[in-house]
Amino acid sequence: MNAPFPSTTSSPAIGSSEALLPIRLLIAAPRGFCAGVDRAIEIVERAIEIYGAPVYVRHEIVHNKFVVDSLKAKGAVFVEELDEVPDGVPVIFSAHGVPKSVPAAANKRGLEWLDATCPLVSKVHRQAERQIEAGRHILFIGHAGHPEVIGTFGQVPDGNMTLVETVEDVDRLEFDAETELSYLSQTTLSVDDTAAIIQAIQDRFPQVIAPKAEDICYATSNRQAAVKQIAPQCQLVLVIGAPNSSNSLRLVEVAQREGAASQLIQRASEIDPAWLDGVDTIGLTAGASAPEELVNEVITRIKELRAVEAEEFVTTKEHMTFKLPRQLVG
């Protein structure tokens, strides 16, 4: 649930000689944490309670510095590779998923591990396995180097999956009409870009098998839809998120395509007052890894700069929840 944002009006600073210029603030909803992020953070917090600090986490649990730093303060230690984890301590795998080789290596060392992979990412992993079992080559739509892509490629033997990032990549594929193909996608992509790539794949390879359900997750789709609603009314849309957060970067792109300038920020302190020059309507959203605390921080900062009239635009309600690993329930 999103916490209530600060009151919708602001007053001139005490002692100021003139009133602040008015600005309309449109706050997108849904925004911020999704069920997969909530689950991943709770896994780390509960593991620290049960096992005691330190608890090691392979890769950032989610792509947000504020969240990661908060968990560090509680006793989490973040590392990039499993060989950085000492013997005898629990390790958690991030929400983005890991190749099969990672839990296998943990088992070999006798490490206790917890899997915080988002269940919607795990669903894609299972689909990948089934497509390979059916004898199909997978065209995987995603961004090279993203942890989710690395994790998904690591579910199947080498050579059974080809990365597709753009429509132009589809044009360069060399499969023939006899090759059995399927496609899957990263869960945090642009809905519109992915639809265009899928169409290109289907046009070129009519034999391709589609996934049974949309791979782009509900949270990514919902946040993009909310931005599409507010951006045409705004001169500027602020997106709270990390530079390495795929879903946050996509929100910036969506806002820009709808005709608004857009800035990705991690904290309120990054707001340049000059961005608000000539702006009478500003939009605000947050990527799926950004907590509501940062949304309220940004609203407070805007109220220091302008006389704010805030309005929340709700495009849908989210009620998704995911179960915790069995080791943490009881």
C-alpha positions as CSV (number, residue, x, y, z in Angstrom):
1,M,0.0,0.0,0.0
2,N,1.2,3.5,-0.8
3,A,1.4,5.7,2.2
4,P,-0.5,9.1,2.1
5,F,1.6,11.8,0.5
6,P,2.2,15.1,2.3
7,S,-0.6,17.6,2.3
8,T,-1.6,19.0,-1.0
9,T,-0.9,22.7,-0.5
10,S,2.2,24.5,0.6
11,S,2.9,28.0,1.9
12,P,5.6,30.5,1.4
13,A,8.7,30.0,3.6
14,I,8.6,32.0,6.9
15,G,10.1,35.4,6.3
16,S,9.9,35.2,2.5
17,S,9.1,38.4,0.8
18,E,6.9,36.9,-2.0
19,A,4.7,33.9,-2.5
20,L,6.0,30.9,-4.2
21,L,4.8,30.3,-7.8
22,P,2.0,27.8,-8.0
23,I,2.6,24.4,-9.6
24,R,0.2,21.4,-10.2
25,L,1.7,18.1,-9.1
26,L,0.2,14.9,-10.6
27,I,1.3,11.8,-8.7
28,A,1.0,8.5,-10.6
29,A,-0.5,5.5,-9.0
30,P,0.4,2.7,-9.0
31,R,4.0,3.6,-8.3
32,G,6.9,2.4,-6.2
33,F,7.3,-1.0,-4.6
34,C,5.8,-4.1,-6.3
35,A,5.0,-7.4,-4.6
36,G,8.3,-9.0,-5.8
37,V,10.3,-6.1,-4.2
38,D,8.3,-6.3,-1.0
39,R,9.0,-10.0,-0.8
40,A,12.7,-9.7,-1.5
41,I,13.2,-7.0,1.1
42,E,11.2,-9.0,3.7
43,I,13.3,-12.1,3.0
44,V,16.5,-10.2,3.9
45,E,15.0,-8.6,7.0
46,R,13.6,-11.9,8.3
47,A,16.8,-13.8,7.5
48,I,18.7,-11.3,9.7
49,E,16.2,-11.8,12.5
50,I,16.3,-15.6,12.3
51,Y,20.0,-16.2,11.5
52,G,21.5,-13.0,13.0
53,A,23.9,-10.6,11.2
54,P,25.7,-10.8,8.9
55,V,23.5,-12.2,6.2
56,Y,25.1,-12.2,2.7
57,V,23.2,-11.1,-0.4
58,R,24.5,-11.9,-3.9
59,H,24.0,-8.8,-6.0
60,E,21.8,-5.9,-4.9
61,I,18.6,-7.4,-3.6
62,V,16.8,-4.7,-5.7
63,H,18.1,-1.9,-7.7
64,N,17.8,1.0,-5.2
65,K,20.6,2.5,-3.2
66,F,18.4,3.7,-0.4
67,V,16.9,0.2,0.1
68,V,20.4,-1.4,-0.1
69,D,21.9,1.0,2.4
70,S,19.0,0.5,4.8
71,L,19.5,-3.2,4.7
72,K,23.3,-2.8,5.1
73,A,22.6,-0.9,8.3
74,K,20.5,-3.9,9.6
75,G,23.3,-6.4,8.9
76,A,23.1,-7.3,5.3
77,V,26.4,-7.7,3.3
78,F,26.1,-7.3,-0.5
79,V,28.5,-9.1,-2.8
80,E,28.7,-9.7,-6.5
81,E,29.9,-13.3,-6.6
82,L,29.3,-16.3,-4.4
83,D,33.0,-16.8,-3.8
84,E,32.9,-13.6,-1.7
85,V,30.6,-15.3,0.8
86,P,32.4,-17.0,3.7
87,D,31.6,-20.5,4.8
88,G,29.0,-21.0,7.4
89,V,26.7,-18.0,6.7
90,P,23.4,-17.8,4.9
91,V,23.3,-16.2,1.4
92,I,20.3,-14.7,-0.4
93,F,19.9,-14.5,-4.2
94,S,18.5,-11.2,-5.5
95,A,15.0,-10.6,-6.9
96,H,16.4,-10.5,-10.4
97,G,17.2,-14.3,-10.4
98,V,20.4,-16.2,-10.9
99,P,21.7,-18.9,-13.2
100,K,21.3,-22.5,-12.1
101,S,25.0,-22.7,-11.6
102,V,24.8,-20.3,-8.6
103,P,22.6,-22.4,-6.2
104,A,24.5,-25.5,-7.4
105,A,27.8,-23.9,-6.3
106,A,26.2,-22.9,-3.0
107,N,25.0,-26.5,-2.5
108,K,28.5,-27.8,-3.3
109,R,29.9,-25.6,-0.5
110,G,27.2,-26.5,1.9
111,L,25.9,-23.0,2.2
112,E,22.4,-22.4,3.3
113,W,20.7,-20.2,0.7
114,L,17.4,-18.3,0.2
115,D,16.0,-17.5,-3.1
116,A,14.5,-14.0,-3.3
117,T,13.9,-14.2,-7.1
118,C,10.6,-12.6,-8.0
119,P,8.1,-15.3,-8.7
120,L,7.2,-13.7,-12.0
121,V,10.8,-14.0,-13.0
122,S,10.8,-17.6,-11.9
123,K,7.8,-18.2,-14.1
124,V,9.9,-17.1,-17.1
125,H,12.6,-19.4,-16.0
126,R,10.2,-22.3,-16.0
127,Q,8.9,-21.4,-19.4
128,A,12.4,-21.3,-20.8
129,E,13.0,-24.9,-19.5
130,R,9.8,-26.1,-21.0
131,Q,10.6,-24.6,-24.4
132,I,14.0,-26.3,-24.5
133,E,12.4,-29.6,-23.5
134,A,10.0,-29.1,-26.4
135,G,13.0,-28.8,-28.8
136,R,12.6,-25.1,-29.5
137,H,15.2,-22.3,-29.7
138,I,14.3,-19.3,-27.6
139,L,14.4,-15.7,-28.8
140,F,14.8,-13.8,-25.6
141,I,13.8,-10.1,-25.6
142,G,15.8,-8.2,-23.1
143,H,18.8,-5.9,-22.3
144,A,22.3,-7.4,-22.5
145,G,24.0,-7.5,-19.2
146,H,20.9,-7.1,-17.0
147,P,20.9,-9.5,-14.1
148,E,17.5,-10.8,-15.0
149,V,18.7,-11.6,-18.5
150,I,21.9,-13.3,-17.2
151,G,19.8,-15.4,-14.8
152,T,17.3,-16.5,-17.4
153,F,20.1,-17.5,-19.9
154,G,21.6,-19.5,-17.1
155,Q,18.5,-21.7,-16.9
156,V,19.2,-23.5,-20.2
157,P,22.2,-25.0,-21.9
158,D,24.5,-22.6,-23.8
159,G,23.5,-22.0,-27.4
160,N,19.7,-22.6,-26.9
161,M,18.8,-18.9,-26.5
162,T,19.4,-15.8,-28.6
163,L,19.1,-12.3,-27.2
164,V,17.0,-9.8,-29.1
165,E,17.2,-6.2,-28.0
166,T,15.7,-4.3,-30.9
167,V,13.6,-4.7,-34.1
168,E,16.8,-4.4,-36.0
169,D,18.1,-7.4,-34.2
170,V,15.2,-9.4,-35.5
171,D,16.2,-8.5,-39.0
172,R,19.6,-9.9,-38.5
173,L,18.4,-13.3,-37.2
174,E,19.4,-16.2,-39.5
175,F,16.9,-18.9,-38.6
176,D,15.0,-20.6,-41.4
177,A,11.3,-21.5,-41.6
178,E,12.0,-25.0,-40.4
179,T,13.6,-24.0,-37.1
180,E,11.3,-24.4,-34.2
181,L,11.3,-21.1,-32.3
182,S,9.7,-19.6,-29.2
183,Y,10.1,-16.2,-27.6
184,L,10.2,-14.9,-24.0
185,S,11.0,-11.5,-22.5
186,Q,12.5,-9.8,-19.5
187,T,9.8,-8.7,-17.1
188,T,10.8,-5.0,-16.9
189,L,10.8,-3.9,-20.5
190,S,8.9,-1.1,-22.3
191,V,5.4,-2.5,-23.1
192,D,5.3,-0.7,-26.4
193,D,8.9,-1.5,-27.5
194,T,8.4,-5.2,-26.7
195,A,5.1,-5.3,-28.6
196,A,7.0,-3.9,-31.7
197,I,9.7,-6.5,-31.3
198,I,7.2,-9.3,-30.9
199,Q,5.4,-8.2,-34.0
200,A,8.6,-8.2,-35.9
201,I,9.5,-11.7,-34.7
202,Q,6.0,-13.0,-35.7
203,D,6.1,-11.4,-39.1
204,R,9.5,-12.9,-39.9
205,F,9.0,-16.3,-38.2
206,P,5.3,-17.2,-38.4
207,Q,6.2,-20.6,-36.7
208,V,7.3,-18.9,-33.5
209,I,5.5,-20.0,-30.3
210,A,4.4,-17.3,-27.9
211,P,4.4,-17.6,-24.1
212,K,1.1,-18.7,-22.5
213,A,0.9,-15.3,-20.7
214,E,2.5,-11.9,-21.0
215,D,6.1,-12.0,-19.6
216,I,6.3,-8.3,-18.8
217,C,5.1,-8.1,-15.1
218,Y,1.9,-6.5,-13.9
219,A,3.9,-3.9,-12.0
220,T,5.9,-2.7,-15.0
221,S,2.8,-2.5,-17.2
222,N,0.8,-0.7,-14.5
223,R,3.4,1.9,-13.8
224,Q,3.9,2.6,-17.5
225,A,0.1,2.9,-18.0
226,A,-0.1,5.4,-15.1
227,V,2.7,7.6,-16.6
228,K,0.9,7.5,-20.0
229,Q,-2.1,9.0,-18.2
230,I,-0.3,11.9,-16.5
231,A,2.6,12.7,-18.9
232,P,0.5,14.5,-21.6
233,Q,-0.7,17.0,-19.0
234,C,2.9,17.7,-17.7
235,Q,5.9,19.7,-18.9
236,L,8.1,17.6,-16.7
237,V,7.8,14.1,-15.1
238,L,10.2,13.1,-12.3
239,V,10.9,9.4,-12.0
240,I,12.4,8.2,-8.7
241,G,14.7,5.2,-9.4
242,A,18.2,4.0,-9.8
243,P,20.2,4.4,-13.0
244,N,20.6,0.6,-13.2
245,S,16.8,0.0,-12.7
246,S,15.4,-1.2,-16.0
247,N,11.7,-0.5,-15.1
248,S,12.6,3.0,-13.9
249,L,14.5,3.9,-17.1
250,R,11.5,2.7,-19.1
251,L,9.2,5.1,-17.2
252,V,11.5,8.0,-18.2
253,E,11.2,6.8,-21.8
254,V,7.4,6.5,-21.6
255,A,7.0,10.0,-20.3
256,Q,9.2,11.4,-23.0
257,R,7.2,9.6,-25.7
258,E,4.1,11.2,-24.3
259,G,5.6,14.6,-24.9
260,A,7.0,15.5,-21.4
261,A,10.5,16.2,-20.4
262,S,11.6,13.6,-17.9
263,Q,14.3,13.2,-15.3
264,L,15.5,10.1,-13.4
265,I,16.4,11.0,-9.8
266,Q,17.4,8.8,-6.8
267,R,16.8,11.4,-4.1
268,A,15.1,14.8,-3.7
269,S,18.5,16.4,-3.3
270,E,19.1,15.8,-7.0
271,I,16.3,18.1,-8.1
272,D,17.6,21.2,-9.9
273,P,15.3,24.1,-9.2
274,A,15.9,25.3,-12.8
275,W,14.0,22.2,-14.0
276,L,10.9,23.9,-12.7
277,D,11.4,27.2,-14.6
278,G,8.3,27.7,-16.9
279,V,6.7,24.5,-15.6
280,D,3.1,24.8,-14.3
281,T,2.3,21.0,-14.2
282,I,4.8,18.4,-13.0
283,G,4.3,14.6,-12.8
284,L,5.8,12.2,-10.3
285,T,6.2,8.5,-10.2
286,A,8.6,5.9,-8.8
287,G,10.1,2.7,-10.2
288,A,9.2,-0.7,-8.6
289,S,12.3,-0.6,-6.4
290,A,11.8,2.9,-4.9
291,P,10.0,3.2,-1.5
292,E,7.2,5.6,-0.8
293,E,9.5,7.3,1.7
294,L,11.4,8.7,-1.3
295,V,8.2,9.9,-3.0
296,N,7.2,11.9,0.1
297,E,10.8,13.3,0.3
298,V,10.5,14.6,-3.3
299,I,7.0,16.1,-2.7
300,T,8.4,17.9,0.3
301,R,11.3,19.3,-1.8
302,I,9.0,20.5,-4.5
303,K,6.8,22.2,-1.9
304,E,9.9,24.1,-0.8
305,L,10.3,25.5,-4.3
306,R,6.7,26.1,-5.4
307,A,3.2,26.4,-4.0
308,V,2.0,22.9,-4.7
309,E,-1.5,21.7,-5.6
310,A,-1.2,17.9,-5.6
311,E,-3.5,15.3,-7.2
312,E,-3.1,11.5,-7.3
313,F,-4.0,9.8,-10.5
314,V,-5.0,6.2,-9.8
315,T,-5.2,4.0,-12.9
316,T,-5.6,0.7,-11.2
317,K,-5.3,-0.9,-7.7
318,E,-2.7,-3.6,-7.0
319,H,-3.4,-6.5,-4.6
320,M,-0.7,-9.0,-5.6
321,T,1.3,-10.7,-2.8
322,F,3.9,-13.5,-2.9
323,K,4.7,-16.2,-0.3
324,L,8.0,-16.2,1.5
325,P,10.5,-19.1,1.2
326,R,9.5,-22.0,3.5
327,Q,12.7,-21.5,5.7
328,L,11.3,-18.2,6.9
329,V,7.8,-19.2,7.6
330,G,6.9,-20.8,10.9
